[in-house]
Amino acid sequence: MIIKSLELLDYRNYESLQMNFDKGINILYGENAQGKTNILESIYVCATTKSHRGSKDKEMIRFDRDDSHIRLFIEKNEIEHKIDIHLKRNKTKGAAIDGIPIKKSSELMGMVNVIFFSPEDLAIIKSGPAERRRFMDMELCQLNKVYLHDISNYNKVVNQRNNLLKQAYYQESLKETLDVWDEQLVRYGLRVIREREKFIETLNELIYPIHRKLSGNRENLHIQYEPSIDAAGFEEELFLRRENDLKLKSTTIGPHRDDMGFYINDINVRKFGSQGQQRTAALSLKLAEIDLVKLIIKDTPILLLDDVLSELDSFRQNYLLESIRQIQTVITCTGLDEFIQNRFNIDKIFKVKEGIVENQQREVKDE
């Protein structure tokens, strides 16, 4: 799986852009705030329909424009495809695959598998549980259509149940309808829990040898799935907590409150690990994610690295660069020094300045 080209129209700071990518390593370099990350974001939107930054559609449209277009041309299993995303300032976005409009954005998930790695991901270990749930969900949704269906329905049920809990505070007769929502919450919730359990189990098998190498064979990393409720007791506990949920006007247990823990030699990395250990664990997680996608789709994902190298020491830089040699990668950076120092092969170089992208020759050195 590779990206062939990208076209942007009135997207962020790009009035118009057309780029052709190499199947190997593509470098976008330039000063900060020039538009490098916007290119990665647009690719991510085509893969997931969402911004990795959490931006709303209207925030991605060029200033003073009413809409924006992203077109991504990919090659998958030796067949070329076109993904069109039409962002609208005051309406729901539109999407099409090979010129055919899709009714639900979920139909796009899995069409192109991307892994996004930014400095923020290095903080996933010490961030709040929401970031770690987002990691699980985004990867599972790209790889598993059934999970995408189940988590989407589960989240809808949680929202509807929460609305009902708020209304029941003022209208007690509505409590009787909670049984209907609780039944659906448990049904979809148990499916989500089971898939997350399998996901973490497979991830552990892949992350262990990676972290051993990154730590110089000194540390053993283990990921532990930490559900907010045991699957066997979900239904009963939900019923027992009903009165408390009514008081709080919120659903207090379920997969929407799950977490995942990282343990090095059985020590909780988030609570007791050094910053170096936390970053190494996060890097191991991303590298294991690459292997997981390869394992499941029997193809290589597309890797998007947003100014990550500047956050890593030389050893971890080298390890990461060596790990991605056989994967199409788009990397943003402020200069080319880190690649020159590592004698790393660059297949295509783009210089980005004020929303203008200039294709440069491979021998170009950082100015």
C-alpha positions as CSV (number, residue, x, y, z in Angstrom):
1,M,0.0,0.0,0.0
2,I,1.4,3.4,-1.0
3,I,0.3,6.9,-1.6
4,K,0.9,8.0,-5.2
5,S,-0.2,11.6,-5.0
6,L,-2.1,14.2,-3.0
7,E,-4.1,17.2,-4.2
8,L,-5.3,20.0,-1.9
9,L,-7.7,22.9,-2.7
10,D,-8.3,25.6,-0.1
11,Y,-7.1,23.4,2.7
12,R,-5.6,25.2,5.7
13,N,-2.9,27.5,4.4
14,Y,-2.8,25.8,0.9
15,E,-4.7,27.5,-1.9
16,S,-3.8,24.8,-4.3
17,L,-1.3,21.9,-4.0
18,Q,-0.4,18.8,-6.0
19,M,2.3,16.4,-4.8
20,N,3.7,13.1,-6.1
21,F,5.2,10.8,-3.5
22,D,8.0,8.3,-3.7
23,K,7.2,4.8,-2.4
24,G,10.1,5.1,0.1
25,I,11.1,8.0,2.4
26,N,9.6,11.4,1.7
27,I,10.9,14.4,3.6
28,L,9.0,17.6,4.2
29,Y,11.4,20.2,5.7
30,G,11.1,23.9,6.5
31,E,10.6,26.3,9.4
32,N,7.8,25.8,11.9
33,A,4.3,27.1,11.0
34,Q,4.8,26.8,7.2
35,G,2.3,24.0,6.6
36,K,4.2,20.7,6.9
37,T,1.9,19.2,9.4
38,N,-1.1,20.2,7.4
39,I,0.0,17.9,4.6
40,L,0.2,14.9,7.1
41,E,-3.2,15.9,8.5
42,S,-4.8,15.9,5.1
43,I,-3.6,12.3,4.5
44,Y,-4.8,11.3,7.9
45,V,-8.3,12.8,7.2
46,C,-8.5,10.7,4.0
47,A,-7.7,7.5,6.0
48,T,-9.9,8.2,9.1
49,T,-12.3,11.1,8.1
50,K,-10.9,13.0,11.1
51,S,-8.1,15.3,12.0
52,H,-5.4,13.9,14.3
53,R,-5.5,17.2,16.1
54,G,-9.2,16.9,16.8
55,S,-9.9,19.9,14.6
56,K,-13.5,20.5,13.3
57,D,-14.1,20.5,9.6
58,K,-14.5,24.3,9.3
59,E,-11.1,24.8,11.0
60,M,-9.4,22.9,8.2
61,I,-10.9,25.1,5.4
62,R,-8.8,28.0,4.1
63,F,-9.7,31.3,5.6
64,D,-12.5,33.1,3.8
65,R,-13.5,30.0,1.8
66,D,-16.7,28.0,2.2
67,D,-15.3,24.5,1.4
68,S,-12.1,22.6,0.8
69,H,-11.1,19.5,-1.2
70,I,-8.6,16.7,-0.5
71,R,-7.8,14.1,-3.1
72,L,-5.6,11.2,-2.2
73,F,-4.4,8.7,-4.9
74,I,-3.2,5.4,-3.5
75,E,-2.1,2.0,-4.8
76,K,-3.4,-1.0,-3.0
77,N,-2.9,-4.6,-4.1
78,E,-1.6,-3.2,-7.4
79,I,-4.9,-1.4,-8.0
80,E,-5.1,2.4,-8.0
81,H,-7.8,4.2,-6.0
82,K,-8.9,7.8,-5.5
83,I,-10.3,9.1,-2.2
84,D,-12.1,12.4,-2.3
85,I,-12.9,14.4,0.9
86,H,-15.1,17.5,0.6
87,L,-15.0,19.7,3.7
88,K,-17.9,22.2,4.1
89,R,-18.0,25.1,6.5
90,N,-21.7,24.8,7.4
91,K,-22.5,21.2,6.3
92,T,-21.4,17.7,6.9
93,K,-18.4,16.6,4.9
94,G,-18.8,14.5,1.8
95,A,-16.6,11.6,0.8
96,A,-16.2,9.4,-2.3
97,I,-14.1,6.4,-3.2
98,D,-13.2,6.1,-6.9
99,G,-15.7,8.8,-7.7
100,I,-18.6,7.0,-5.9
101,P,-20.0,8.9,-2.9
102,I,-20.2,6.9,0.3
103,K,-23.2,7.3,2.7
104,K,-21.3,6.8,5.9
105,S,-17.8,7.9,6.7
106,S,-17.2,4.5,8.4
107,E,-17.1,3.0,4.9
108,L,-13.7,4.8,4.4
109,M,-12.0,3.2,7.4
110,G,-9.5,0.6,6.4
111,M,-9.3,1.8,2.8
112,V,-5.8,3.2,3.5
113,N,-4.0,2.3,6.7
114,V,-1.9,5.1,8.2
115,I,0.1,5.3,11.4
116,F,0.6,8.9,12.7
117,F,3.5,9.5,15.1
118,S,4.0,13.0,16.6
119,P,5.7,14.4,19.7
120,E,2.3,14.2,21.5
121,D,2.4,10.4,21.0
122,L,5.5,10.3,23.1
123,A,3.4,11.5,26.0
124,I,0.7,8.8,25.6
125,I,2.1,6.9,28.6
126,K,1.7,9.8,31.0
127,S,-1.4,11.3,29.4
128,G,-4.9,10.7,30.6
129,P,-6.8,7.5,29.9
130,A,-8.7,9.1,27.0
131,E,-5.6,9.3,24.9
132,R,-4.9,5.6,25.4
133,R,-8.5,4.6,24.6
134,R,-8.2,6.8,21.5
135,F,-5.1,4.8,20.5
136,M,-6.9,1.5,20.8
137,D,-10.0,2.7,19.0
138,M,-8.3,4.3,16.1
139,E,-6.2,1.3,15.3
140,L,-8.9,-1.2,15.8
141,C,-11.4,0.8,13.7
142,Q,-8.9,0.8,10.8
143,L,-8.3,-2.9,11.1
144,N,-11.7,-4.3,12.1
145,K,-15.0,-3.3,10.5
146,V,-17.0,-5.2,13.2
147,Y,-15.2,-3.3,16.0
148,L,-15.9,0.0,14.2
149,H,-19.6,-0.9,14.1
150,D,-19.7,-2.0,17.8
151,I,-17.8,0.9,19.2
152,S,-19.9,3.4,17.2
153,N,-23.1,1.9,18.5
154,Y,-21.7,1.6,22.0
155,N,-20.8,5.3,22.0
156,K,-24.3,6.2,20.7
157,V,-25.9,4.2,23.5
158,V,-23.8,5.8,26.1
159,N,-24.8,9.3,24.9
160,Q,-28.5,8.3,24.8
161,R,-28.4,6.7,28.2
162,N,-26.6,9.8,29.7
163,N,-29.3,12.1,28.2
164,L,-32.0,9.9,29.7
165,L,-30.2,9.9,33.1
166,K,-30.3,13.7,33.0
167,Q,-34.0,13.8,32.0
168,A,-35.0,11.2,34.6
169,Y,-33.8,13.6,37.3
170,Y,-36.7,15.8,36.5
171,Q,-39.1,13.1,35.2
172,E,-38.9,10.0,37.3
173,S,-41.2,7.9,35.1
174,L,-38.4,7.8,32.5
175,K,-36.3,5.5,34.7
176,E,-38.4,2.6,33.5
177,T,-36.9,3.0,30.0
178,L,-33.3,2.5,31.3
179,D,-33.6,-1.3,30.9
180,V,-33.7,-1.0,27.1
181,W,-30.6,1.1,27.0
182,D,-28.8,-1.0,29.6
183,E,-29.4,-4.1,27.5
184,Q,-27.8,-2.5,24.4
185,L,-25.0,-1.0,26.5
186,V,-24.0,-4.4,27.8
187,R,-24.4,-6.1,24.4
188,Y,-22.1,-3.7,22.5
189,G,-19.8,-3.1,25.5
190,L,-19.0,-6.8,25.9
191,R,-18.0,-7.0,22.2
192,V,-15.8,-4.0,22.6
193,I,-14.1,-5.4,25.7
194,R,-13.4,-8.8,24.0
195,E,-11.8,-7.1,20.9
196,R,-9.7,-4.8,23.1
197,E,-8.5,-7.9,25.1
198,K,-7.4,-9.6,21.9
199,F,-5.8,-6.4,20.6
200,I,-3.7,-5.9,23.7
201,E,-2.7,-9.6,23.8
202,T,-1.4,-9.5,20.2
203,L,0.3,-6.1,20.8
204,N,2.2,-7.6,23.8
205,E,3.7,-10.3,21.7
206,L,5.0,-7.7,19.3
207,I,6.1,-5.0,21.7
208,Y,8.2,-7.3,24.0
209,P,11.2,-7.9,21.6
210,I,11.1,-4.3,20.3
211,H,11.4,-2.9,23.8
212,R,14.1,-5.4,24.7
213,K,16.3,-4.1,21.9
214,L,15.5,-0.4,22.6
215,S,16.5,-0.9,26.3
216,G,19.7,-2.8,25.6
217,N,18.1,-6.0,26.8
218,R,17.7,-4.6,30.2
219,E,13.9,-4.1,30.4
220,N,10.8,-6.1,29.8
221,L,7.7,-4.1,28.8
222,H,4.2,-5.5,29.3
223,I,0.9,-3.8,28.4
224,Q,-2.1,-4.5,30.6
225,Y,-5.6,-3.9,29.5
226,E,-7.5,-2.2,32.4
227,P,-11.2,-2.3,31.8
228,S,-13.4,-0.3,34.1
229,I,-15.5,-3.4,34.7
230,D,-15.0,-7.2,34.4
231,A,-16.9,-8.5,31.5
232,A,-18.5,-11.3,33.5
233,G,-20.0,-8.8,36.0
234,F,-20.8,-5.9,33.6
235,E,-24.6,-6.4,33.5
236,E,-25.0,-6.9,37.2
237,E,-22.7,-4.0,38.2
238,L,-24.5,-1.6,35.8
239,F,-27.8,-2.4,37.5
240,L,-26.3,-2.0,40.9
241,R,-24.9,1.4,40.0
242,R,-28.1,2.7,38.5
243,E,-29.1,4.9,41.4
244,N,-25.6,6.4,41.5
245,D,-25.7,7.0,37.8
246,L,-29.0,8.8,38.2
247,K,-27.5,11.0,40.9
248,L,-24.4,11.8,38.8
249,K,-26.5,11.9,35.5
250,S,-23.7,9.9,33.9
251,T,-22.8,6.3,33.0
252,T,-20.0,5.5,35.4
253,I,-18.8,2.1,34.1
254,G,-18.1,0.6,30.7
255,P,-15.5,0.6,27.9
256,H,-15.7,4.4,27.7
257,R,-13.8,4.4,31.0
258,D,-11.2,1.8,30.1
259,D,-7.5,2.3,30.3
260,M,-4.3,0.4,29.5
261,G,-1.2,0.3,31.7
262,F,2.4,0.0,30.8
263,Y,4.8,-2.0,33.1
264,I,8.5,-2.3,32.9
265,N,9.8,-5.1,35.0
266,D,6.4,-5.1,36.7
267,I,6.7,-1.4,37.6
268,N,4.0,1.0,36.5
269,V,5.8,3.3,34.0
270,R,3.2,6.1,34.1
271,K,3.5,6.4,37.9
272,F,7.1,5.5,38.5
273,G,9.0,5.5,35.2
274,S,11.5,8.1,34.2
275,Q,10.8,10.4,31.2
276,G,13.3,8.3,29.2
277,Q,11.4,5.1,30.0
278,Q,8.1,6.6,29.2
279,R,9.3,7.9,25.8
280,T,11.0,4.5,25.0
281,A,7.8,2.7,25.9
282,A,5.8,5.1,23.6
283,L,8.3,4.5,20.8
284,S,8.0,0.7,21.3
285,L,4.2,1.0,21.1
286,K,4.3,2.8,17.8
287,L,6.8,0.3,16.3
288,A,4.7,-2.5,17.5
289,E,1.6,-0.8,15.9
290,I,3.4,-1.0,12.6
291,D,4.1,-4.7,13.0
292,L,0.5,-5.3,14.1
293,V,-0.9,-3.7,10.9
294,K,1.5,-5.7,8.8
295,L,0.3,-8.9,10.5
296,I,-3.4,-8.2,10.0
297,I,-3.7,-6.7,6.6
298,K,-0.7,-8.6,5.1
299,D,0.6,-5.3,3.7
300,T,2.6,-2.3,5.0
301,P,0.8,0.7,6.4
302,I,1.8,4.3,5.5
303,L,3.8,6.0,8.2
304,L,3.4,9.7,9.0
305,L,6.2,11.1,11.3
306,D,5.6,14.7,12.4
307,D,8.8,16.2,13.8
308,V,9.4,13.2,16.0
309,L,13.2,12.8,15.4
310,S,14.0,16.0,17.2
311,E,12.4,14.5,20.3
312,L,14.6,11.4,20.3
313,D,18.2,10.8,21.2
314,S,20.5,9.5,18.5
315,F,20.2,5.8,19.5
316,R,16.4,5.9,19.3
317,Q,16.5,7.9,16.1
318,N,18.7,5.3,14.5
319,Y,16.4,2.5,15.7
320,L,13.3,4.2,14.3
321,L,14.9,5.0,11.0
322,E,16.2,1.5,10.5
323,S,12.7,0.1,11.4
324,I,10.9,2.1,8.6
325,R,13.2,1.4,5.7
326,Q,10.7,-0.9,3.9
327,I,7.7,1.3,4.6
328,Q,6.5,4.3,2.7
329,T,7.0,7.2,5.1
330,V,6.3,10.9,5.1
331,I,8.5,12.8,7.6
332,T,8.3,16.4,8.6
333,C,11.4,18.2,10.1
334,T,12.9,21.6,10.3
335,G,16.1,20.5,8.7
336,L,17.9,17.6,7.0
337,D,20.8,17.3,9.5
338,E,19.4,14.3,11.4
339,F,19.2,12.3,8.1
340,I,22.6,13.3,6.9
341,Q,24.2,12.5,10.2
342,N,22.6,9.1,10.2
343,R,23.5,8.5,6.6
344,F,19.9,7.8,6.0
345,N,18.6,7.3,2.4
346,I,16.1,9.9,1.4
347,D,14.0,9.1,-1.7
348,K,12.3,12.5,-2.2
349,I,12.7,15.9,-0.6
350,F,10.2,18.7,-0.4
351,K,10.9,22.2,1.0
352,V,7.8,23.8,2.5
353,K,7.6,27.6,2.9
354,E,4.5,29.6,3.6
355,G,2.1,27.1,2.0
356,I,4.3,26.5,-1.1
357,V,5.9,23.1,-1.6
358,E,9.0,22.8,-3.7
359,N,10.3,19.5,-4.9
360,Q,14.1,19.3,-4.5
361,Q,16.8,17.0,-5.6
362,R,18.1,14.3,-3.3
363,E,21.5,15.8,-3.0
364,V,20.1,19.1,-1.5
365,K,21.5,19.8,1.9
366,D,19.9,21.8,4.7
367,E,20.4,25.5,4.1
